[in-house]
Amino acid sequence: MKHSIKVERAKLDMTQAQLAERVNVSRQTINAIEKGNYNLSITLALKIASVFNSTVDAIFELEDSDWL
């Protein structure tokens, strides 16, 4: 899954730890999401989008390999 979490964090000058606190997960979870090592729930995707005042589909995008 492609995403723009790191870019969105940079726009707000936000650390992984700060985002993690806002969405009630660990910093390690945010790190794993950014590295593509974590399949997040719809609820967490919605929370992250809300922090960035955006929509889920603006931040997350399925890649062709995600359909397999």
C-alpha positions in Angstrom: 0.0 0.0 0.0 1.3 3.4 -0.9 0.8 6.3 1.5 1.9 9.8 2.2 2.1 9.7 6.0 5.7 10.8 6.1 5.0 13.7 3.8 1.9 14.7 5.7 3.9 14.6 9.0 6.6 16.7 7.5 4.1 19.4 6.4 3.0 19.7 10.0 6.5 19.3 11.4 5.2 16.3 13.4 7.3 13.4 14.7 6.3 9.8 14.5 5.8 9.9 18.3 3.5 12.9 18.1 1.3 11.2 15.4 1.3 8.0 17.4 0.1 9.9 20.5 -2.7 11.6 18.5 -4.0 8.3 17.1 -3.4 6.2 20.3 -0.8 3.8 19.0 3.0 3.3 19.6 5.7 5.1 17.7 6.8 1.7 16.6 3.4 1.2 14.9 3.7 4.4 13.0 7.2 3.4 12.0 6.0 0.0 10.8 3.2 1.6 8.8 5.6 4.0 7.1 7.9 1.1 6.2 5.1 -0.9 4.8 5.4 -3.6 7.5 1.9 -3.1 9.1 -1.6 -3.5 7.7 -3.6 -0.9 9.6 -7.3 -1.1 10.4 -9.8 1.1 8.7 -10.3 2.8 12.1 -6.6 3.7 12.4 -6.6 4.9 8.7 -9.5 7.2 9.5 -7.8 8.5 12.6 -4.6 9.3 10.7 -6.5 11.0 7.9 -8.4 13.1 10.5 -5.1 14.2 12.1 -4.0 15.5 8.7 -7.4 17.0 8.0 -7.7 14.8 4.9 -9.4 11.7 3.6 -8.3 8.1 3.7 -8.1 7.9 -0.1 -6.0 11.0 -0.3 -3.4 9.5 2.0 -3.6 5.7 1.2 -3.5 4.0 -2.2 -3.7 0.3 -3.0 -1.0 -1.0 -5.3 -1.7 -3.6 -7.9 0.1 -6.2 -5.7 -2.3 -5.5 -2.8 -5.1 -7.2 -4.8 -3.3 -10.6 -4.9 
